[in-house]
């Protein structure tokens, strides 16, 4: 009899605390969804964020370099024009512009991206200008061989 009277009083369910109190739990599901969507967006967009002038780079079997920071990149078009990012440079202004953007001074790595149809002498000339300006870490950029 004690059980029947207890069930009648409680209405079949027990209630905890106050009704309509503040919820003290954070729902993490929407936050995780947003973070995963942003991660996917950045993974898709990152390869398209190369800075500079579009070039047709030569292909080689060289291994890619491990890179932590954003390098200083010079681009040489087929016509021989030199660009730092998207700004065209004259031969006299190359070292000054690189020095202004280099964070590590003359220890900064300088990448030279040359179109595969540009004259080899022009690429060598630009590299000579950079190394004579004091930069010793100069490298050529190529694309991986697709064969």
N, CA, C and O atoms as a GROMACS GRO file, in nm:
protein
  588
    1UNK      N    1   0.079  -0.118   0.000
    1UNK     CA    2   0.000   0.000   0.000
    1UNK      C    3   0.085   0.126   0.000
    1UNK      O    4   0.046   0.229  -0.055
    2UNK      N    5   0.199   0.116   0.061
    2UNK     CA    6   0.287   0.232   0.064
    2UNK      C    7   0.338   0.267  -0.075
    2UNK      O    8   0.362   0.384  -0.104
    3UNK      N    9   0.353   0.168  -0.159
    3UNK     CA   10   0.403   0.196  -0.293
    3UNK      C   11   0.296   0.259  -0.379
    3UNK      O   12   0.324   0.348  -0.460
    4UNK      N   13   0.174   0.212  -0.362
    4UNK     CA   14   0.068   0.268  -0.443
    4UNK      C   15   0.042   0.413  -0.408
    4UNK      O   16   0.016   0.494  -0.497
    5UNK      N   17   0.050   0.447  -0.282
    5UNK     CA   18   0.026   0.586  -0.244
    5UNK      C   19   0.141   0.676  -0.288
    5UNK      O   20   0.120   0.793  -0.320
    6UNK      N   21   0.265   0.620  -0.289
    6UNK     CA   22   0.380   0.701  -0.334
    6UNK      C   23   0.374   0.729  -0.482
    6UNK      O   24   0.412   0.837  -0.527
    7UNK      N   25   0.324   0.630  -0.561
    7UNK     CA   26   0.314   0.649  -0.704
    7UNK      C   27   0.207   0.749  -0.738
    7UNK      O   28   0.219   0.825  -0.834
    8UNK      N   29   0.101   0.750  -0.659
    8UNK     CA   30  -0.007   0.844  -0.685
    8UNK      C   31   0.036   0.986  -0.653
    8UNK      O   32  -0.007   1.080  -0.719
    9UNK      N   33   0.119   1.002  -0.554
    9UNK     CA   34   0.162   1.138  -0.518
    9UNK      C   35   0.265   1.192  -0.615
    9UNK      O   36   0.263   1.311  -0.649
   10UNK      N   37   0.356   1.107  -0.660
   10UNK     CA   38   0.464   1.155  -0.745
   10UNK      C   39   0.425   1.165  -0.890
   10UNK      O   40   0.501   1.222  -0.968
   11UNK      N   41   0.312   1.115  -0.930
   11UNK     CA   42   0.272   1.123  -1.069
   11UNK      C   43   0.350   1.030  -1.158
   11UNK      O   44   0.345   1.046  -1.280
   12UNK      N   45   0.421   0.932  -1.105
   12UNK     CA   46   0.493   0.835  -1.186
   12UNK      C   47   0.636   0.877  -1.222
   12UNK      O   48   0.715   0.792  -1.263
   13UNK      N   49   0.670   1.002  -1.210
   13UNK     CA   50   0.807   1.049  -1.241
   13UNK      C   51   0.858   1.134  -1.127
   13UNK      O   52   0.784   1.207  -1.062
   14UNK      N   53   0.982   1.123  -1.106
   14UNK     CA   54   1.043   1.208  -1.004
   14UNK      C   55   1.106   1.328  -1.072
   14UNK      O   56   1.164   1.316  -1.180
   15UNK      N   57   1.096   1.438  -1.013
   15UNK     CA   58   1.154   1.562  -1.068
   15UNK      C   59   1.275   1.601  -0.988
   15UNK      O   60   1.278   1.590  -0.865
   16UNK      N   61   1.376   1.646  -1.060
   16UNK     CA   62   1.497   1.693  -0.993
   16UNK      C   63   1.501   1.844  -0.992
   16UNK      O   64   1.473   1.907  -1.094
   17UNK      N   65   1.533   1.900  -0.884
   17UNK     CA   66   1.554   2.044  -0.874
   17UNK      C   67   1.432   2.125  -0.915
   17UNK      O   68   1.318   2.078  -0.912
   18UNK      N   69   1.461   2.246  -0.954
   18UNK     CA   70   1.354   2.337  -0.993
   18UNK      C   71   1.318   2.316  -1.139
   18UNK      O   72   1.401   2.278  -1.221
   19UNK      N   73   1.195   2.341  -1.166
   19UNK     CA   74   1.151   2.334  -1.304
   19UNK      C   75   1.183   2.468  -1.371
   19UNK      O   76   1.157   2.573  -1.313
   20UNK      N   77   1.240   2.464  -1.493
   20UNK     CA   78   1.271   2.587  -1.565
   20UNK      C   79   1.399   2.653  -1.519
   20UNK      O   80   1.420   2.771  -1.544
   21UNK      N   81   1.487   2.579  -1.451
   21UNK     CA   82   1.615   2.636  -1.407
   21UNK      C   83   1.711   2.652  -1.524
   21UNK      O   84   1.684   2.603  -1.634
   22UNK      N   85   1.820   2.719  -1.502
   22UNK     CA   86   1.921   2.742  -1.606
   22UNK      C   87   1.991   2.612  -1.642
   22UNK      O   88   2.021   2.530  -1.555
   23UNK      N   89   2.017   2.593  -1.771
   23UNK     CA   90   2.090   2.476  -1.817
   23UNK      C   91   2.239   2.505  -1.800
   23UNK      O   92   2.289   2.606  -1.849
   24UNK      N   93   2.307   2.418  -1.731
   24UNK     CA   94   2.448   2.445  -1.702
   24UNK      C   95   2.541   2.364  -1.791
   24UNK      O   96   2.658   2.346  -1.756
   25UNK      N   97   2.494   2.313  -1.905
   25UNK     CA   98   2.576   2.239  -1.999
   25UNK      C   99   2.583   2.315  -2.131
   25UNK      O  100   2.485   2.376  -2.174
   26UNK      N  101   2.700   2.310  -2.194
   26UNK     CA  102   2.717   2.376  -2.324
   26UNK      C  103   2.701   2.270  -2.432
   26UNK      O  104   2.764   2.164  -2.425
   27UNK      N  105   2.620   2.298  -2.531
   27UNK     CA  106   2.603   2.207  -2.643
   27UNK      C  107   2.717   2.231  -2.741
   27UNK      O  108   2.722   2.336  -2.807
   28UNK      N  109   2.808   2.136  -2.752
   28UNK     CA  110   2.928   2.152  -2.834
   28UNK      C  111   2.907   2.115  -2.980
   28UNK      O  112   2.992   2.146  -3.064
   29UNK      N  113   2.798   2.050  -3.014
   29UNK     CA  114   2.776   2.002  -3.150
   29UNK      C  115   2.778   2.113  -3.254
   29UNK      O  116   2.847   2.097  -3.355
   30UNK      N  117   2.708   2.226  -3.237
   30UNK     CA  118   2.716   2.331  -3.339
   30UNK      C  119   2.858   2.389  -3.353
   30UNK      O  120   2.901   2.423  -3.464
   31UNK      N  121   2.928   2.400  -3.242
   31UNK     CA  122   3.065   2.452  -3.247
   31UNK      C  123   3.155   2.358  -3.327
   31UNK      O  124   3.234   2.404  -3.410
   32UNK      N  125   3.145   2.229  -3.303
   32UNK     CA  126   3.227   2.131  -3.374
   32UNK      C  127   3.192   2.131  -3.522
   32UNK      O  128   3.281   2.120  -3.606
   33UNK      N  129   3.064   2.142  -3.555
   33UNK     CA  130   3.023   2.147  -3.695
   33UNK      C  131   3.085   2.266  -3.768
   33UNK      O  132   3.135   2.251  -3.880
   34UNK      N  133   3.082   2.382  -3.705
   34UNK     CA  134   3.139   2.502  -3.767
   34UNK      C  135   3.290   2.486  -3.785
   34UNK      O  136   3.344   2.524  -3.890
   35UNK      N  137   3.358   2.432  -3.686
   35UNK     CA  138   3.503   2.414  -3.695
   35UNK      C  139   3.538   2.317  -3.808
   35UNK      O  140   3.633   2.341  -3.883
   36UNK      N  141   3.464   2.209  -3.821
   36UNK     CA  142   3.493   2.114  -3.928
   36UNK      C  143   3.466   2.173  -4.066
   36UNK      O  144   3.540   2.145  -4.161
   37UNK      N  145   3.362   2.252  -4.079
   37UNK     CA  146   3.335   2.318  -4.208
   37UNK      C  147   3.447   2.416  -4.242
   37UNK      O  148   3.492   2.420  -4.357
   38UNK      N  149   3.493   2.494  -4.145
   38UNK     CA  150   3.604   2.586  -4.170
   38UNK      C  151   3.732   2.511  -4.206
   38UNK      O  152   3.807   2.555  -4.293
   39UNK      N  153   3.757   2.399  -4.140
   39UNK     CA  154   3.874   2.319  -4.171
   39UNK      C  155   3.871   2.271  -4.315
   39UNK      O  156   3.972   2.277  -4.385
   40UNK      N  157   3.757   2.223  -4.359
   40UNK     CA  158   3.744   2.176  -4.497
   40UNK      C  159   3.762   2.291  -4.596
   40UNK      O  160   3.828   2.274  -4.699
   41UNK      N  161   3.706   2.406  -4.565
   41UNK     CA  162   3.720   2.523  -4.653
   41UNK      C  163   3.867   2.561  -4.667
   41UNK      O  164   3.914   2.586  -4.778
   42UNK      N  165   3.940   2.565  -4.556
   42UNK     CA  166   4.081   2.604  -4.562
   42UNK      C  167   4.166   2.496  -4.631
   42UNK      O  168   4.263   2.529  -4.698
   43UNK      N  169   4.130   2.371  -4.615
   43UNK     CA  170   4.206   2.265  -4.682
   43UNK      C  171   4.188   2.274  -4.833
   43UNK      O  172   4.281   2.247  -4.908
   44UNK      N  173   4.070   2.311  -4.878
   44UNK     CA  174   4.045   2.324  -5.022
   44UNK      C  175   4.108   2.452  -5.076
   44UNK      O  176   4.162   2.452  -5.187
   45UNK      N  177   4.102   2.560  -4.999
   45UNK     CA  178   4.149   2.690  -5.048
   45UNK      C  179   4.300   2.708  -5.038
   45UNK      O  180   4.356   2.788  -5.114
   46UNK      N  181   4.367   2.638  -4.948
   46UNK     CA  182   4.511   2.660  -4.926
   46UNK      C  183   4.596   2.637  -5.051
   46UNK      O  184   4.684   2.719  -5.078
   47UNK      N  185   4.574   2.530  -5.128
   47UNK     CA  186   4.659   2.514  -5.248
   47UNK      C  187   4.638   2.624  -5.352
   47UNK      O  188   4.726   2.647  -5.435
   48UNK      N  189   4.524   2.692  -5.348
   48UNK     CA  190   4.498   2.797  -5.446
   48UNK      C  191   4.552   2.932  -5.404
   48UNK      O  192   4.539   3.030  -5.479
   49UNK      N  193   4.612   2.940  -5.287
   49UNK     CA  194   4.656   3.069  -5.234
   49UNK      C  195   4.803   3.097  -5.262
   49UNK      O  196   4.868   3.167  -5.185
   50UNK      N  197   4.857   3.044  -5.372
   50UNK     CA  198   4.994   3.074  -5.407
   50UNK      C  199   5.002   3.219  -5.452
   50UNK      O  200   4.920   3.267  -5.529
   51UNK      N  201   5.103   3.287  -5.402
   51UNK     CA  202   5.118   3.429  -5.431
   51UNK      C  203   5.204   3.447  -5.554
   51UNK      O  204   5.303   3.376  -5.572
   52UNK      N  205   5.167   3.539  -5.636
   52UNK     CA  206   5.253   3.572  -5.748
   52UNK      C  207   5.183   3.563  -5.882
   52UNK      O  208   5.061   3.552  -5.891
   53UNK      N  209   5.264   3.567  -5.983
   53UNK     CA  210   5.219   3.569  -6.120
   53UNK      C  211   5.202   3.425  -6.168
   53UNK      O  212   5.286   3.341  -6.138
   54UNK      N  213   5.096   3.394  -6.240
   54UNK     CA  214   5.080   3.257  -6.288
   54UNK      C  215   5.188   3.223  -6.392
   54UNK      O  216   5.208   3.295  -6.489
   55UNK      N  217   5.257   3.112  -6.368
   55UNK     CA  218   5.365   3.068  -6.456
   55UNK      C  219   5.346   2.922  -6.491
   55UNK      O  220   5.276   2.848  -6.420
   56UNK      N  221   5.407   2.880  -6.599
   56UNK     CA  222   5.412   2.740  -6.637
   56UNK      C  223   5.548   2.689  -6.594
   56UNK      O  224   5.646   2.701  -6.668
   57UNK      N  225   5.557   2.630  -6.473
   57UNK     CA  226   5.684   2.589  -6.416
   57UNK      C  227   5.731   2.457  -6.478
   57UNK      O  228   5.650   2.374  -6.517
   58UNK      N  229   5.863   2.440  -6.488
   58UNK     CA  230   5.915   2.312  -6.537
   58UNK      C  231   5.890   2.202  -6.435
   58UNK      O  232   5.873   2.230  -6.316
   59UNK      N  233   5.887   2.077  -6.481
   59UNK     CA  234   5.862   1.963  -6.392
   59UNK      C  235   5.991   1.885  -6.371
   59UNK      O  236   6.065   1.859  -6.466
   60UNK      N  237   6.016   1.848  -6.244
   60UNK     CA  238   6.134   1.769  -6.209
   60UNK      C  239   6.095   1.661  -6.109
   60UNK      O  240   5.983   1.660  -6.058
   61UNK      N  241   6.188   1.571  -6.082
   61UNK     CA  242   6.165   1.466  -5.984
   61UNK      C  243   6.224   1.500  -5.848
   61UNK      O  244   6.240   1.412  -5.764
   62UNK      N  245   6.256   1.626  -5.824
   62UNK     CA  246   6.315   1.668  -5.698
   62UNK      C  247   6.212   1.658  -5.586
   62UNK      O  248   6.093   1.678  -5.607
   63UNK      N  249   6.260   1.626  -5.466
   63UNK     CA  250   6.172   1.615  -5.349
   63UNK      C  251   6.133   1.754  -5.301
   63UNK      O  252   6.213   1.848  -5.312
   64UNK      N  253   6.012   1.770  -5.249
   64UNK     CA  254   5.971   1.902  -5.199
   64UNK      C  255   6.048   1.941  -5.074
   64UNK      O  256   6.090   1.855  -4.996
   65UNK      N  257   6.067   2.072  -5.055
   65UNK     CA  258   6.138   2.124  -4.939
   65UNK      C  259   6.043   2.136  -4.821
   65UNK      O  260   5.925   2.169  -4.838
   66UNK      N  261   6.095   2.108  -4.701
   66UNK     CA  262   6.015   2.133  -4.580
   66UNK      C  263   6.017   2.281  -4.552
   66UNK      O  264   6.124   2.343  -4.550
   67UNK      N  265   5.902   2.337  -4.531
   67UNK     CA  266   5.889   2.481  -4.521
   67UNK      C  267   5.800   2.519  -4.404
   67UNK      O  268   5.687   2.472  -4.396
   68UNK      N  269   5.849   2.605  -4.314
   68UNK     CA  270   5.769   2.650  -4.201
   68UNK      C  271   5.715   2.790  -4.221
   68UNK      O  272   5.601   2.820  -4.185
   69UNK      N  273   5.795   2.876  -4.279
   69UNK     CA  274   5.752   3.015  -4.296
   69UNK      C  275   5.733   3.046  -4.444
   69UNK      O  276   5.774   2.970  -4.531
   70UNK      N  277   5.669   3.158  -4.470
   70UNK     CA  278   5.642   3.200  -4.607
   70UNK      C  279   5.772   3.257  -4.666
   70UNK      O  280   5.825   3.353  -4.611
   71UNK      N  281   5.822   3.201  -4.776
   71UNK     CA  282   5.948   3.249  -4.831
   71UNK      C  283   5.929   3.372  -4.919
   71UNK      O  284   5.818   3.408  -4.957
   72UNK      N  285   6.040   3.436  -4.948
   72UNK     CA  286   6.042   3.544  -5.046
   72UNK      C  287   6.051   3.478  -5.183
   72UNK      O  288   6.141   3.398  -5.208
   73UNK      N  289   5.956   3.510  -5.271
   73UNK     CA  290   5.949   3.442  -5.400
   73UNK      C  291   5.955   3.543  -5.514
   73UNK      O  292   5.874   3.636  -5.522
   74UNK      N  293   6.052   3.523  -5.602
   74UNK     CA  294   6.062   3.602  -5.724
   74UNK      C  295   6.006   3.517  -5.838
   74UNK      O  296   6.034   3.398  -5.846
   75UNK      N  297   5.929   3.579  -5.926
   75UNK     CA  298   5.873   3.510  -6.042
   75UNK      C  299   5.926   3.575  -6.168
   75UNK      O  300   5.932   3.698  -6.179
   76UNK      N  301   5.965   3.492  -6.265
   76UNK     CA  302   6.015   3.544  -6.392
   76UNK      C  303   5.923   3.492  -6.502
   76UNK      O  304   5.910   3.372  -6.523
   77UNK      N  305   5.859   3.584  -6.571
   77UNK     CA  306   5.769   3.548  -6.681
   77UNK      C  307   5.848   3.508  -6.804
   77UNK      O  308   5.970   3.526  -6.810
   78UNK      N  309   5.777   3.455  -6.901
   78UNK     CA  310   5.838   3.413  -7.027
   78UNK      C  311   5.907   3.531  -7.096
   78UNK      O  312   6.008   3.513  -7.164
   79UNK      N  313   5.852   3.650  -7.078
   79UNK     CA  314   5.909   3.770  -7.141
   79UNK      C  315   6.033   3.822  -7.070
   79UNK      O  316   6.101   3.911  -7.121
   80UNK      N  317   6.064   3.766  -6.951
   80UNK     CA  318   6.181   3.811  -6.876
   80UNK      C  319   6.149   3.909  -6.766
   80UNK      O  320   6.239   3.951  -6.693
   81UNK      N  321   6.023   3.949  -6.752
   81UNK     CA  322   5.983   4.041  -6.645
   81UNK      C  323   5.996   3.971  -6.510
   81UNK      O  324   5.963   3.853  -6.498
   82UNK      N  325   6.043   4.044  -6.409
   82UNK     CA  326   6.062   3.989  -6.274
   82UNK      C  327   5.955   4.048  -6.182
   82UNK      O  328   5.928   4.168  -6.186
   83UNK      N  329   5.894   3.962  -6.100
   83UNK     CA  330   5.789   4.004  -6.009
   83UNK      C  331   5.822   3.956  -5.869
   83UNK      O  332   5.874   3.846  -5.851
   84UNK      N  333   5.791   4.038  -5.770
   84UNK     CA  334   5.793   3.999  -5.629
   84UNK      C  335   5.648   4.003  -5.583
   84UNK      O  336   5.592   4.110  -5.565
   85UNK      N  337   5.588   3.887  -5.565
   85UNK     CA  338   5.444   3.881  -5.544
   85UNK      C  339   5.378   3.916  -5.675
   85UNK      O  340   5.394   3.845  -5.774
   86UNK      N  341   5.303   4.024  -5.676
   86UNK     CA  342   5.240   4.070  -5.800
   86UNK      C  343   5.296   4.203  -5.850
   86UNK      O  344   5.245   4.262  -5.945
   87UNK      N  345   5.403   4.250  -5.784
   87UNK     CA  346   5.465   4.378  -5.820
   87UNK      C  347   5.582   4.354  -5.915
   87UNK      O  348   5.673   4.277  -5.885
   88UNK      N  349   5.580   4.421  -6.031
   88UNK     CA  350   5.689   4.408  -6.126
   88UNK      C  351   5.809   4.488  -6.076
   88UNK      O  352   5.794   4.599  -6.025
   89UNK      N  353   5.928   4.430  -6.093
   89UNK     CA  354   6.051   4.493  -6.046
   89UNK      C  355   6.148   4.512  -6.162
   89UNK      O  356   6.152   4.432  -6.254
   90UNK      N  357   6.224   4.619  -6.155
   90UNK     CA  358   6.336   4.634  -6.247
   90UNK      C  359   6.456   4.562  -6.186
   90UNK      O  360   6.455   4.530  -6.067
   91UNK      N  361   6.558   4.536  -6.266
   91UNK     CA  362   6.675   4.464  -6.214
   91UNK      C  363   6.742   4.540  -6.099
   91UNK      O  364   6.796   4.479  -6.007
   92UNK      N  365   6.740   4.672  -6.105
   92UNK     CA  366   6.804   4.753  -6.001
   92UNK      C  367   6.729   4.748  -5.868
   92UNK      O  368   6.789   4.767  -5.762
   93UNK      N  369   6.599   4.722  -5.872
   93UNK     CA  370   6.517   4.726  -5.751
   93UNK      C  371   6.499   4.589  -5.685
   93UNK      O  372   6.437   4.580  -5.580
   94UNK      N  373   6.553   4.483  -5.745
   94UNK     CA  374   6.530   4.348  -5.692
   94UNK      C  375   6.586   4.334  -5.551
   94UNK      O  376   6.514   4.293  -5.460
   95UNK      N  377   6.713   4.365  -5.531
   95UNK     CA  378   6.777   4.346  -5.401
   95UNK      C  379   6.713   4.434  -5.294
   95UNK      O  380   6.694   4.391  -5.180
   96UNK      N  381   6.680   4.557  -5.329
   96UNK     CA  382   6.618   4.647  -5.232
   96UNK      C  383   6.482   4.596  -5.186
   96UNK      O  384   6.451   4.601  -5.068
   97UNK      N  385   6.402   4.547  -5.279
   97UNK     CA  386   6.269   4.496  -5.244
   97UNK      C  387   6.279   4.368  -5.161
   97UNK      O  388   6.203   4.349  -5.066
   98UNK      N  389   6.372   4.280  -5.197
   98UNK     CA  390   6.389   4.156  -5.120
   98UNK      C  391   6.436   4.190  -4.979
   98UNK      O  392   6.388   4.132  -4.882
   99UNK      N  393   6.529   4.282  -4.967
   99UNK     CA  394   6.579   4.322  -4.835
   99UNK      C  395   6.468   4.380  -4.749
   99UNK      O  396   6.465   4.360  -4.627
  100UNK      N  397   6.376   4.453  -4.812
  100UNK     CA  398   6.265   4.514  -4.737
  100UNK      C  399   6.166   4.409  -4.688
  100UNK      O  400   6.106   4.426  -4.582
  101UNK      N  401   6.148   4.301  -4.762
  101UNK     CA  402   6.050   4.199  -4.723
  101UNK      C  403   6.111   4.084  -4.645
  101UNK      O  404   6.037   4.007  -4.582
  102UNK      N  405   6.243   4.069  -4.646
  102UNK     CA  406   6.308   3.957  -4.577
  102UNK      C  407   6.306   3.981  -4.426
  102UNK      O  408   6.352   4.084  -4.378
  103UNK      N  409   6.253   3.884  -4.353
  103UNK     CA  410   6.246   3.893  -4.207
  103UNK      C  411   6.378   3.856  -4.143
  103UNK      O  412   6.415   3.913  -4.040
  104UNK      N  413   6.451   3.761  -4.202
  104UNK     CA  414   6.576   3.712  -4.145
  104UNK      C  415   6.700   3.777  -4.206
  104UNK      O  416   6.811   3.728  -4.188
  105UNK      N  417   6.682   3.886  -4.276
  105UNK     CA  418   6.795   3.955  -4.338
  105UNK      C  419   6.853   3.872  -4.451
  105UNK      O  420   6.779   3.817  -4.533
  106UNK      N  421   6.984   3.863  -4.456
  106UNK     CA  422   7.050   3.792  -4.565
  106UNK      C  423   7.043   3.640  -4.548
  106UNK      O  424   7.083   3.566  -4.638
  107UNK      N  425   6.993   3.592  -4.435
  107UNK     CA  426   6.974   3.448  -4.413
  107UNK      C  427   6.839   3.400  -4.467
  107UNK      O  428   6.810   3.281  -4.462
  108UNK      N  429   6.759   3.491  -4.518
  108UNK     CA  430   6.626   3.456  -4.572
  108UNK      C  431   6.642   3.371  -4.698
  108UNK      O  432   6.727   3.399  -4.783
  109UNK      N  433   6.558   3.269  -4.711
  109UNK     CA  434   6.558   3.185  -4.832
  109UNK      C  435   6.479   3.258  -4.940
  109UNK      O  436   6.369   3.306  -4.916
  110UNK      N  437   6.536   3.266  -5.060
  110UNK     CA  438   6.473   3.332  -5.173
  110UNK      C  439   6.445   3.226  -5.279
  110UNK      O  440   6.536   3.158  -5.326
  111UNK      N  441   6.318   3.214  -5.318
  111UNK     CA  442   6.280   3.119  -5.422
  111UNK      C  443   6.264   3.193  -5.553
  111UNK      O  444   6.206   3.302  -5.558
  112UNK      N  445   6.316   3.135  -5.661
  112UNK     CA  446   6.303   3.192  -5.794
  112UNK      C  447   6.215   3.097  -5.875
  112UNK      O  448   6.249   2.981  -5.898
  113UNK      N  449   6.101   3.149  -5.919
  113UNK     CA  450   6.008   3.074  -6.002
  113UNK      C  451   6.023   3.126  -6.145
  113UNK      O  452   5.988   3.241  -6.173
  114UNK      N  453   6.074   3.044  -6.232
  114UNK     CA  454   6.091   3.086  -6.371
  114UNK      C  455   6.002   3.004  -6.464
  114UNK      O  456   5.997   2.881  -6.454
  115UNK      N  457   5.932   3.072  -6.552
  115UNK     CA  458   5.850   3.003  -6.651
  115UNK      C  459   5.941   2.910  -6.730
  115UNK      O  460   6.057   2.942  -6.754
  116UNK      N  461   5.888   2.793  -6.771
  116UNK     CA  462   5.974   2.697  -6.839
  116UNK      C  463   6.014   2.743  -6.979
  116UNK      O  464   6.104   2.685  -7.039
  117UNK      N  465   5.950   2.847  -7.031
  117UNK     CA  466   5.985   2.899  -7.163
  117UNK      C  467   6.076   3.022  -7.155
  117UNK      O  468   6.115   3.077  -7.258
  118UNK      N  469   6.111   3.064  -7.033
  118UNK     CA  470   6.200   3.180  -7.019
  118UNK      C  471   6.344   3.135  -7.052
  118UNK      O  472   6.381   3.020  -7.029
  119UNK      N  473   6.421   3.228  -7.104
  119UNK     CA  474   6.560   3.201  -7.138
  119UNK      C  475   6.639   3.167  -7.011
  119UNK      O  476   6.629   3.238  -6.911
  120UNK      N  477   6.716   3.059  -7.017
  120UNK     CA  478   6.795   3.016  -6.901
  120UNK      C  479   6.892   3.126  -6.856
  120UNK      O  480   6.919   3.141  -6.737
  121UNK      N  481   6.944   3.202  -6.950
  121UNK     CA  482   7.035   3.311  -6.917
  121UNK      C  483   6.968   3.417  -6.831
  121UNK      O  484   7.031   3.475  -6.743
  122UNK      N  485   6.840   3.441  -6.855
  122UNK     CA  486   6.767   3.540  -6.775
  122UNK      C  487   6.749   3.491  -6.631
  122UNK      O  488   6.762   3.568  -6.537
  123UNK      N  489   6.719   3.362  -6.615
  123UNK     CA  490   6.706   3.305  -6.480
  123UNK      C  491   6.840   3.314  -6.407
  123UNK      O  492   6.844   3.353  -6.290
  124UNK      N  493   6.948   3.280  -6.475
  124UNK     CA  494   7.081   3.288  -6.415
  124UNK      C  495   7.116   3.433  -6.380
  124UNK      O  496   7.178   3.459  -6.277
  125UNK      N  497   7.076   3.526  -6.464
  125UNK     CA  498   7.102   3.667  -6.438
  125UNK      C  499   7.030   3.714  -6.312
  125UNK      O  500   7.089   3.784  -6.230
  126UNK      N  501   6.904   3.678  -6.296
  126UNK     CA  502   6.827   3.718  -6.177
  126UNK      C  503   6.886   3.654  -6.052
  126UNK      O  504   6.898   3.719  -5.948
  127UNK      N  505   6.924   3.527  -6.062
  127UNK     CA  506   6.986   3.460  -5.947
  127UNK      C  507   7.119   3.526  -5.910
  127UNK      O  508   7.152   3.537  -5.792
  128UNK      N  509   7.194   3.570  -6.009
  128UNK     CA  510   7.320   3.638  -5.983
  128UNK      C  511   7.297   3.773  -5.915
  128UNK      O  512   7.373   3.813  -5.828
  129UNK      N  513   7.192   3.843  -5.956
  129UNK     CA  514   7.159   3.971  -5.891
  129UNK      C  515   7.126   3.949  -5.744
  129UNK      O  516   7.169   4.025  -5.657
  130UNK      N  517   7.048   3.843  -5.716
  130UNK     CA  518   7.008   3.815  -5.578
  130UNK      C  519   7.129   3.774  -5.494
  130UNK      O  520   7.145   3.823  -5.382
  131UNK      N  521   7.213   3.685  -5.545
  131UNK     CA  522   7.329   3.640  -5.466
  131UNK      C  523   7.433   3.750  -5.451
  131UNK      O  524   7.499   3.757  -5.347
  132UNK      N  525   7.449   3.835  -5.552
  132UNK     CA  526   7.545   3.945  -5.537
  132UNK      C  527   7.494   4.050  -5.439
  132UNK      O  528   7.571   4.130  -5.387
  133UNK      N  529   7.363   4.051  -5.414
  133UNK     CA  530   7.306   4.142  -5.315
  133UNK      C  531   7.326   4.094  -5.172
  133UNK      O  532   7.292   4.166  -5.078
  134UNK      N  533   7.382   3.972  -5.154
  134UNK     CA  534   7.411   3.922  -5.020
  134UNK      C  535   7.329   3.802  -4.977
  134UNK      O  536   7.358   3.741  -4.874
  135UNK      N  537   7.228   3.766  -5.053
  135UNK     CA  538   7.145   3.650  -5.018
  135UNK      C  539   7.212   3.524  -5.071
  135UNK      O  540   7.241   3.513  -5.190
  136UNK      N  541   7.237   3.430  -4.982
  136UNK     CA  542   7.309   3.307  -5.021
  136UNK      C  543   7.218   3.187  -5.036
  136UNK      O  544   7.257   3.087  -5.096
  137UNK      N  545   7.097   3.194  -4.983
  137UNK     CA  546   7.004   3.081  -4.991
  137UNK      C  547   6.903   3.108  -5.102
  137UNK      O  548   6.792   3.153  -5.077
  138UNK      N  549   6.944   3.079  -5.224
  138UNK     CA  550   6.859   3.101  -5.341
  138UNK      C  551   6.828   2.965  -5.402
  138UNK      O  552   6.918   2.885  -5.427
  139UNK      N  553   6.699   2.939  -5.428
  139UNK     CA  554   6.659   2.810  -5.480
  139UNK      C  555   6.562   2.829  -5.595
  139UNK      O  556   6.490   2.929  -5.602
  140UNK      N  557   6.561   2.732  -5.687
  140UNK     CA  558   6.468   2.732  -5.799
  140UNK      C  559   6.344   2.652  -5.761
  140UNK      O  560   6.353   2.551  -5.692
  141UNK      N  561   6.228   2.697  -5.806
  141UNK     CA  562   6.101   2.629  -5.780
  141UNK      C  563   6.057   2.558  -5.906
  141UNK      O  564   6.056   2.616  -6.014
  142UNK      N  565   6.020   2.430  -5.891
  142UNK     CA  566   5.967   2.351  -6.002
  142UNK      C  567   5.843   2.279  -5.955
  142UNK      O  568   5.811   2.279  -5.836
  143UNK      N  569   5.772   2.217  -6.049
  143UNK     CA  570   5.658   2.134  -6.015
  143UNK      C  571   5.702   1.989  -6.018
  143UNK      O  572   5.796   1.954  -6.090
  144UNK      N  573   5.636   1.902  -5.938
  144UNK     CA  574   5.671   1.760  -5.943
  144UNK      C  575   5.638   1.699  -6.079
  144UNK      O  576   5.540   1.736  -6.143
  145UNK      N  577   5.722   1.607  -6.122
  145UNK     CA  578   5.702   1.541  -6.250
  145UNK      C  579   5.579   1.451  -6.243
  145UNK      O  580   5.566   1.371  -6.151
  146UNK      N  581   5.488   1.463  -6.340
  146UNK     CA  582   5.363   1.389  -6.339
  146UNK      C  583   5.375   1.252  -6.405
  146UNK      O  584   5.276   1.179  -6.414
  147UNK      N  585   5.493   1.217  -6.451
  147UNK     CA  586   5.509   1.087  -6.520
  147UNK      C  587   5.522   0.975  -6.423
  147UNK      O  588   5.536   0.860  -6.464
   0.00000   0.00000   0.00000
